[in-house]
Amino acid sequence: MKYLMILGLLLISGCGSFSKEAPIRIVHYNIKELDSTKINKPNSQLENVKKVLSKLEYNILSLNEVQYDIPGVPTYRYKTRGENLTHFAEYINKDMKDWNFSFHPANTGALARKKSNGSFYSNFNNKQARDYADKVNFGVFPAQYSTGALFDFKKTYEVLVKDLKWFDFNPKVKLSRYKQADGKPLPKDMELFDKTFSDVTINVRGKEVHLILLHTVPSYHFGNKKSPNYVRNADQLRFLEWYLTGKTDFPVELEHVKPLPPGTPFIAIGDWNTDITNKRNPGSKVLRRLLKKFTPWMEKPGITNESPGYSKKRLKLTLDYIMFSDHFELVKGGVYRPKEDRVFMGCNKNQAKFKNIPEDRKLVYWTNRKTKKKCFVGVSKDFYETKQASDHFPLFTDLKFKD
């Protein structure tokens, strides 16, 4: 049974635009549905992403929801393979074009079906697309929500866990309790990871550091009351816990995957898709255990994700995390979420009345669900750009090696 890919790479490109004394600067960013069309065609979302990242300095950039490009996906017009990350880097900052990277196709969308014309649906909001979607790993076309990272350090080795069967990791999981969105049973050989798990060894100023990249399945049912998402999210985080510590709350015996040796320097990053404050999600319980053992990028993590739009009551969650071993000292860390500077300007007014809004502010609105009226607010330009870029906010942290 093949479920481990090990990539041994000795690279010759240089690294280190930062001095030896400078901290390691890490940014993690889940960019909403960053697909091939957006990456290869100028658009407002990508321009706002560029503006957001221009305000942050980093030599490690972790990215979620990047489509791994495959010829013919989602249509015959797409010809490249595995080039989306480098194209994105060149667009964002030409200085990053020679950086090293990790980028592999996610399991997401692997079971999606093609339309009669041979192409895949590309918009999940299309009701017909949901019938053709991958109902085990989600996604409407292959490799839709892949994970990537760019770094100004040498990469010496990489472990990719992609095909590990859920039952092999947790033999006690009862898949028969859960159903796909269409009511069909889950396949007995379904993977633990709906995306991938990567352990990238990088050389940071003469020291080997393991960069752990994980984007878990959402701890939400999306209308399917028998969804496995909650327990799958928890088991994906248990795998992370086991990989970093050698144990979790049940015995794990895997032939081809081994945990990190004790005392290994690591930085773990990703959208782990459960809020640490949630008292019901089993994944949140695992996450709280992990963050007691290791140091998070913030003492009290702030909002990293919120629902689209500008309603005052929009959902706000902590879903993204950076965590690191005791080899590092936290210099600073936070969430890049500019001040909203919200000014309410009334409902059901003629938008033309707001012509004189200051240049540093942006006029936006939401529709009141009860009254159906448009309600206008002014928000800061920086906040507007960040909201237009993604439904997640970037995390940033500076780390340095302890003496």
RODO-2510 file (C-alpha; in nm, 4 decimals, decimal comma):
residues 403
     n   res          X          Y          Z
     1     m     0,0000     0,0000     0,0000
     2     k     0,1559     0,3230    -0,1152
     3     y     0,0814     0,6279     0,0928
     4     l     0,4076     0,8090     0,1394
     5     m     0,6101     1,0112    -0,1047
     6     i     0,9585     1,1246    -0,0014
     7     l     1,1289     1,3895    -0,2078
     8     g     1,5008     1,4304    -0,1513
     9     l     1,6176     1,7536    -0,3109
    10     l     1,9513     1,9252    -0,2806
    11     l     1,9062     2,2725    -0,4239
    12     i     2,1751     2,5191    -0,5207
    13     s     1,9846     2,8452    -0,5279
    14     g     2,0815     3,1015    -0,2682
    15     c     1,8860     3,2253     0,0272
    16     g     1,8915     3,4889     0,2915
    17     s     1,7949     3,8413     0,2036
    18     f     1,7817     3,8806     0,5834
    19     s     2,0930     3,9039     0,7997
    20     k     2,1936     3,6200     1,0318
    21     e     2,0733     3,8220     1,3290
    22     a     1,7330     3,8983     1,1768
    23     p     1,4344     3,6827     1,2788
    24     i     1,2763     3,4238     1,0531
    25     r     0,9728     3,6032     0,9138
    26     i     0,6720     3,3848     0,8367
    27     v     0,3434     3,4751     0,6743
    28     h     0,0543     3,2324     0,6312
    29     y    -0,2359     3,3238     0,4022
    30     n    -0,5425     3,1274     0,2953
    31     i    -0,6400     3,3032    -0,0284
    32     k    -0,9963     3,2174    -0,1172
    33     e    -1,0231     2,9851    -0,4203
    34     l    -0,7014     3,0944    -0,5884
    35     d    -0,7467     2,9000    -0,9117
    36     s    -0,5652     2,8979    -1,2467
    37     t    -0,8022     3,1535    -1,3988
    38     k    -0,7304     3,4082    -1,1259
    39     i    -0,3555     3,3446    -1,1253
    40     n    -0,3160     3,3782    -1,5018
    41     k    -0,5579     3,6610    -1,5737
    42     p    -0,5455     4,0086    -1,4133
    43     n    -0,8324     4,0515    -1,1678
    44     s    -0,9276     4,2647    -0,8695
    45     q    -0,8939     3,9875    -0,6090
    46     l    -0,5342     3,9103    -0,7026
    47     e    -0,4491     4,2807    -0,7148
    48     n    -0,5811     4,3194    -0,3613
    49     v    -0,3821     4,0133    -0,2505
    50     k    -0,0722     4,1835    -0,3899
    51     k    -0,1512     4,5029    -0,1962
    52     v    -0,2012     4,3076     0,1266
    53     l     0,1232     4,1094     0,0929
    54     s     0,3171     4,4239     0,0009
    55     k     0,2515     4,5457     0,3562
    56     l     0,4101     4,2333     0,5074
    57     e     0,7729     4,1236     0,5028
    58     y     0,8629     3,7548     0,5058
    59     n     1,1091     3,4898     0,3968
    60     i     0,8616     3,2029     0,4380
    61     l     0,5170     3,2337     0,2779
    62     s     0,2596     2,9582     0,3415
    63     l    -0,0445     2,9507     0,1102
    64     n    -0,3741     2,7600     0,1198
    65     e    -0,6443     2,7159    -0,1457
    66     v    -0,4100     2,7404    -0,4443
    67     q    -0,5111     2,5269    -0,7415
    68     y    -0,2366     2,2904    -0,8516
    69     d    -0,2541     2,3295    -1,2268
    70     i    -0,3043     2,0137    -1,4344
    71     p    -0,3471     2,0091    -1,8158
    72     g    -0,7150     2,0009    -1,9095
    73     v    -0,8351     2,1213    -1,5680
    74     p    -1,0895     2,2673    -1,5506
    75     t    -1,1015     2,2913    -1,9356
    76     y    -0,8834     2,2068    -2,2349
    77     r    -0,7581     2,5678    -2,2422
    78     y    -0,5295     2,5011    -1,9459
    79     k    -0,1986     2,3405    -2,0444
    80     t     0,0482     2,3834    -1,7573
    81     r     0,1396     2,1479    -1,4744
    82     g     0,2536     2,2668    -1,1319
    83     e     0,3379     2,6225    -1,2407
    84     n     0,0669     2,8179    -1,0593
    85     l     0,2737     2,8851    -0,7480
    86     t     0,5679     3,0295    -0,9394
    87     h     0,3345     3,2366    -1,1580
    88     f     0,1709     3,3704    -0,8429
    89     a     0,5107     3,4527    -0,6899
    90     e     0,6226     3,6453    -0,9971
    91     y     0,3025     3,8479    -0,9967
    92     i     0,3200     3,9304    -0,6264
    93     n     0,6912     4,0091    -0,6070
    94     k     0,9481     3,9476    -0,8813
    95     d     1,2164     3,9033    -0,6137
    96     m     1,0426     3,5749    -0,5213
    97     k     1,0832     3,4141    -0,8641
    98     d     1,4018     3,2325    -0,7564
    99     w     1,2720     3,1200    -0,4174
   100     n     1,2393     2,7509    -0,3393
   101     f     0,8949     2,6028    -0,2890
   102     s     0,6713     2,3125    -0,1931
   103     f     0,3638     2,2500    -0,4063
   104     h     0,1719     1,9260    -0,4681
   105     p    -0,1778     1,8379    -0,5970
   106     a    -0,4368     1,7968    -0,3221
   107     n    -0,6756     1,5033    -0,3083
   108     t    -0,9533     1,7618    -0,3311
   109     g    -1,1646     1,7150    -0,6418
   110     a    -0,9942     1,3906    -0,7476
   111     l    -1,3336     1,2167    -0,7762
   112     a    -1,5112     1,5086    -0,9466
   113     r    -1,6864     1,4175    -1,2712
   114     k    -1,6523     1,5925    -1,6065
   115     k    -1,9414     1,7456    -1,7959
   116     s    -2,0469     1,6014    -2,1312
   117     n    -1,8155     1,8471    -2,3094
   118     g    -1,5121     1,7039    -2,1295
   119     s    -1,4555     1,9947    -1,8914
   120     f    -1,5132     2,0306    -1,5179
   121     y    -1,7396     2,2755    -1,3450
   122     s    -1,5345     2,5565    -1,1936
   123     n    -1,7889     2,7252    -0,9663
   124     f    -1,9189     2,5334    -0,6664
   125     n    -2,2055     2,7815    -0,6289
   126     n    -2,3612     2,6299    -0,9407
   127     k    -2,6222     2,3797    -0,8166
   128     q    -2,5440     2,1396    -1,1012
   129     a    -2,1759     2,1539    -1,0088
   130     r    -2,2568     1,9987    -0,6727
   131     d    -2,3912     1,6872    -0,8451
   132     y    -2,0586     1,6505    -1,0268
   133     a    -1,8412     1,7367    -0,7252
   134     d    -1,6094     1,5042    -0,5359
   135     k    -1,8293     1,4069    -0,2421
   136     v    -1,5485     1,2384    -0,0482
   137     n    -1,2720     1,4995    -0,0668
   138     f    -1,4879     1,7879    -0,1949
   139     g    -1,4028     2,0198    -0,4830
   140     v    -1,5463     2,0396    -0,8338
   141     f    -1,2204     1,9773    -1,0197
   142     p    -0,8951     1,7937    -0,9361
   143     a    -0,6337     1,9561    -0,7071
   144     q    -0,8645     2,2516    -0,6403
   145     y    -0,7544     2,3461    -0,2877
   146     s    -0,3854     2,2605    -0,2833
   147     t    -0,1261     2,3771    -0,0327
   148     g     0,1916     2,5619    -0,1224
   149     a     0,4836     2,7394     0,0390
   150     l     0,7610     2,9656    -0,0882
   151     f     1,0789     3,0230     0,1097
   152     d     1,4098     3,2024     0,0722
   153     f     1,5995     2,9066     0,2185
   154     k     1,7433     2,5867     0,0727
   155     k     1,5177     2,2833     0,0702
   156     t     1,7026     1,9610     0,1435
   157     y     1,4269     1,7034     0,1862
   158     e     1,0506     1,6647     0,1774
   159     v     0,7999     1,4117     0,3051
   160     l     0,4545     1,4192     0,1457
   161     v     0,1687     1,2225     0,3005
   162     k    -0,1226     1,2068     0,0596
   163     d    -0,2568     0,8528     0,0131
   164     l    -0,2664     0,7392     0,3754
   165     k    -0,5979     0,5614     0,4304
   166     w    -0,8047     0,6902     0,7180
   167     f    -0,8638     0,3389     0,8511
   168     d    -0,4873     0,2688     0,8544
   169     f    -0,4303     0,5684     1,0791
   170     n    -0,7317     0,5073     1,3032
   171     p    -0,8594     0,1471     1,2805
   172     k    -1,1420     0,2297     1,5207
   173     v    -1,3047     0,4926     1,2993
   174     k    -1,6541     0,3738     1,2073
   175     l    -1,7064     0,5053     0,8544
   176     s    -2,0454     0,3320     0,8352
   177     r    -2,1848     0,5987     1,0698
   178     y    -2,1347     0,8672     0,8067
   179     k    -2,2621     0,9373     0,4566
   180     q    -2,1641     1,1363     0,1523
   181     a    -2,3722     1,4433     0,0670
   182     d    -2,5855     1,2325    -0,1715
   183     g    -2,6566     0,9739     0,1005
   184     k    -2,4172     0,7111    -0,0345
   185     p    -2,1807     0,5328     0,2046
   186     l    -1,8226     0,6506     0,2344
   187     p    -1,5597     0,4378     0,0586
   188     k    -1,3799     0,2103     0,3018
   189     d    -1,0455     0,3092     0,1528
   190     m    -1,0961     0,6873     0,1735
   191     e    -0,7905     0,8940     0,2552
   192     l    -0,7301     1,0566     0,5909
   193     f    -0,6318     1,3820     0,4188
   194     d    -0,8685     1,5562     0,1811
   195     k    -0,5674     1,7676     0,0759
   196     t    -0,2090     1,6770     0,1751
   197     f     0,0340     1,6794     0,4671
   198     s     0,3883     1,8032     0,3967
   199     d     0,7054     1,8029     0,6033
   200     v     0,9597     2,0226     0,4240
   201     t     1,3130     2,0286     0,5618
   202     i     1,4783     2,3656     0,5020
   203     n     1,8241     2,4870     0,5939
   204     v     1,7930     2,8045     0,7990
   205     r     2,1350     2,9582     0,8609
   206     g     2,3038     2,6223     0,8930
   207     k     2,0279     2,4554     1,0965
   208     e     1,7707     2,2087     0,9667
   209     v     1,4110     2,3109     1,0357
   210     h     1,1008     2,1096     0,9483
   211     l     0,8284     2,3190     0,7914
   212     i     0,4982     2,1359     0,8492
   213     l     0,2184     2,2327     0,6082
   214     l    -0,1389     2,1208     0,6746
   215     h    -0,4777     2,2479     0,5590
   216     t    -0,7430     2,0370     0,7284
   217     v    -1,0993     1,9604     0,6271
   218     p    -1,3546     2,2122     0,7650
   219     s    -1,5184     2,1129     1,0947
   220     y    -1,8609     2,1827     0,9469
   221     h    -2,1290     1,9670     0,7849
   222     f    -2,2403     2,1929     0,4926
   223     g    -2,5968     2,0671     0,5233
   224     n    -2,5093     1,6972     0,5488
   225     k    -2,6059     1,5921     0,9020
   226     k    -2,4138     1,2641     0,8592
   227     s    -2,0965     1,4327     0,7395
   228     p    -1,7645     1,2838     0,8589
   229     n    -1,6054     1,6287     0,8624
   230     y    -1,5934     1,6768     1,2393
   231     v    -1,4214     1,3469     1,3143
   232     r    -1,2021     1,3684     1,0041
   233     n    -1,0833     1,7134     1,1082
   234     a    -1,0034     1,5781     1,4542
   235     d    -0,8113     1,2793     1,3146
   236     q    -0,6126     1,5010     1,0779
   237     l    -0,5115     1,7095     1,3789
   238     r    -0,4372     1,3908     1,5740
   239     f    -0,2019     1,2914     1,2930
   240     l    -0,0303     1,6301     1,3309
   241     e    -0,0073     1,5744     1,7073
   242     w     0,1339     1,2244     1,6570
   243     y     0,3799     1,3429     1,3918
   244     l     0,5149     1,6180     1,6176
   245     t     0,5155     1,4303     1,9504
   246     g     0,5110     1,0589     1,8702
   247     k     0,1733     0,9999     2,0345
   248     t    -0,1923     1,0982     2,0390
   249     d    -0,4926     0,9686     2,2358
   250     f    -0,4880     0,6277     2,0640
   251     p    -0,1994     0,4032     1,9539
   252     v    -0,0715     0,4645     1,5996
   253     e     0,1223     0,2028     1,4053
   254     l     0,2237     0,3002     1,0528
   255     e     0,4816     0,1161     0,8466
   256     h     0,5905     0,3910     0,6073
   257     v     0,5384     0,7100     0,8074
   258     k     0,7290     0,7886     1,1235
   259     p     0,6952     1,0860     1,3605
   260     l     0,9674     1,3436     1,3995
   261     p     1,2499     1,2347     1,6302
   262     p     1,2303     1,4039     1,9731
   263     g     1,4040     1,7410     1,9772
   264     t     1,3488     1,8172     1,6083
   265     p     1,3091     2,1904     1,5301
   266     f     0,9810     2,2558     1,3485
   267     i     0,7343     2,5253     1,2462
   268     a     0,3785     2,4027     1,1789
   269     i     0,1453     2,6223     0,9740
   270     g    -0,1996     2,6139     0,8187
   271     d    -0,5717     2,6611     0,8186
   272     w    -0,6663     2,3940     1,0718
   273     n    -1,0347     2,4701     1,0253
   274     t    -1,1607     2,4518     1,3808
   275     d    -1,1808     2,7357     1,6324
   276     i    -0,9727     2,6705     1,9425
   277     t    -1,2496     2,8194     2,1587
   278     n    -1,5152     2,5776     2,0271
   279     k    -1,6271     2,3392     2,3048
   280     r    -1,8077     2,0875     2,0808
   281     n    -1,5737     2,0187     1,7895
   282     p    -1,3469     1,7209     1,8681
   283     g    -1,0720     1,8825     1,6597
   284     s    -1,0711     2,1865     1,8883
   285     k    -0,9944     1,9594     2,1819
   286     v    -0,6918     1,8185     1,9967
   287     l    -0,5861     2,1704     1,9048
   288     r    -0,5996     2,2849     2,2665
   289     r    -0,3763     1,9913     2,3617
   290     l    -0,1270     2,0858     2,0936
   291     l    -0,1128     2,4503     2,1917
   292     k    -0,0416     2,3521     2,5521
   293     k     0,2599     2,1530     2,4366
   294     f     0,3970     2,4046     2,1872
   295     t     0,4060     2,7805     2,1457
   296     p     0,1510     2,9573     1,9218
   297     w     0,2310     3,2696     1,7227
   298     m     0,0019     3,4707     1,9525
   299     e    -0,0808     3,4235     2,3188
   300     k    -0,4488     3,4756     2,2412
   301     p    -0,5136     3,4098     1,8701
   302     g    -0,7383     3,6683     1,7107
   303     i    -0,9891     3,6490     1,4253
   304     t    -0,8357     3,4878     1,1167
   305     n    -1,1514     3,4225     0,9147
   306     e    -1,4854     3,5923     0,8723
   307     s    -1,7793     3,5525     0,6393
   308     p    -1,7879     3,7759     0,3288
   309     g    -1,9622     4,1100     0,3303
   310     y    -1,9884     4,3935     0,5780
   311     s    -2,2844     4,3078     0,7983
   312     k    -2,2085     4,3898     1,1594
   313     k    -2,3186     4,0393     1,2654
   314     r    -2,0996     3,8449     1,0209
   315     l    -1,9415     3,5227     1,1494
   316     k    -1,5861     3,5605     1,2845
   317     l    -1,3616     3,2648     1,3696
   318     t    -1,0055     3,1633     1,4550
   319     l    -0,9143     2,8936     1,2005
   320     d    -0,5512     2,9563     1,0987
   321     y    -0,2502     2,8820     1,3183
   322     i     0,1284     2,8931     1,3422
   323     m     0,2958     2,6800     1,6073
   324     f     0,6621     2,6020     1,6707
   325     s     0,9007     2,3935     1,8789
   326     d     1,0949     2,5108     2,1813
   327     h     1,4016     2,5804     1,9672
   328     f     1,2573     2,9192     1,8766
   329     e     1,1863     3,2399     2,0599
   330     l     0,8816     3,4419     1,9608
   331     v     0,9827     3,7980     1,8750
   332     k     0,6383     3,9115     1,7619
   333     g     0,3311     3,7767     1,5896
   334     g    -0,0211     3,8671     1,4989
   335     v    -0,3019     3,8722     1,2444
   336     y    -0,2959     4,1308     0,9695
   337     r    -0,6496     4,2624     1,0065
   338     p    -0,6553     4,6399     0,9476
   339     k    -0,8893     4,8513     1,1554
   340     e    -1,2329     4,8573     1,0038
   341     d    -1,3002     5,2176     1,1196
   342     r    -1,6645     5,1496     1,0529
   343     v    -1,8966     5,4497     1,0066
   344     f    -2,2664     5,3740     0,9614
   345     m    -2,4211     5,5929     0,6906
   346     g    -2,7828     5,4830     0,6851
   347     c    -3,0073     5,2365     0,5039
   348     n    -3,2123     5,2563     0,1872
   349     k    -3,0420     5,5728     0,0639
   350     n    -2,9436     5,6700    -0,2866
   351     q    -2,5827     5,5678    -0,3351
   352     a    -2,5213     5,8820    -0,5408
   353     k    -2,5417     6,0883    -0,2199
   354     f    -2,2069     5,9464    -0,1064
   355     k    -1,9887     6,1000    -0,3769
   356     n    -1,7832     6,3001    -0,1289
   357     i    -1,6600     6,0102     0,0814
   358     p    -1,2913     6,0664     0,1807
   359     e    -1,0217     5,9062    -0,0354
   360     d    -0,8911     5,6917     0,2518
   361     r    -1,2297     5,5271     0,3002
   362     k    -1,4426     5,2946     0,0926
   363     l    -1,8211     5,2948     0,0705
   364     v    -1,9697     4,9453     0,1064
   365     y    -2,3110     4,8053     0,1866
   366     w    -2,4948     4,4946     0,2923
   367     t    -2,8604     4,3995     0,2505
   368     n    -3,0661     4,3682     0,5667
   369     r    -3,2223     4,0203     0,5569
   370     k    -3,5458     4,1283     0,7259
   371     t    -3,6121     4,4641     0,5627
   372     k    -3,4261     4,3926     0,2336
   373     k    -3,2853     4,7450     0,2561
   374     k    -2,9324     4,8322     0,1520
   375     c    -2,7372     4,9618     0,4498
   376     f    -2,4227     5,1660     0,3834
   377     v    -2,1038     5,1961     0,5864
   378     g    -1,7691     5,3570     0,5276
   379     v    -1,4649     5,1399     0,6048
   380     s    -1,0923     5,2015     0,5864
   381     k    -0,9282     5,1421     0,2498
   382     d    -0,6815     4,8899     0,3974
   383     f    -0,9650     4,6881     0,5528
   384     y    -1,1591     4,6930     0,2253
   385     e    -0,8594     4,5635     0,0297
   386     t    -0,8074     4,2826     0,2789
   387     k    -1,1737     4,1795     0,2664
   388     q    -1,1696     4,1795    -0,1145
   389     a    -0,8544     3,9666    -0,1194
   390     s    -0,9891     3,6729     0,0846
   391     d    -1,2235     3,5599     0,3591
   392     h    -0,9117     3,4871     0,5686
   393     f    -0,6599     3,7317     0,7112
   394     p    -0,2851     3,6694     0,6903
   395     l    -0,0912     3,5574     0,9982
   396     f     0,2609     3,6845     1,0567
   397     t     0,5310     3,6008     1,3059
   398     d     0,8993     3,6673     1,3678
   399     l     1,1016     3,3845     1,5244
   400     k     1,4645     3,3547     1,6163
   401     f     1,6703     3,0622     1,7381
   402     k     1,7291     3,0458     2,1097
   403     d     2,0929     3,0713     2,2119
***
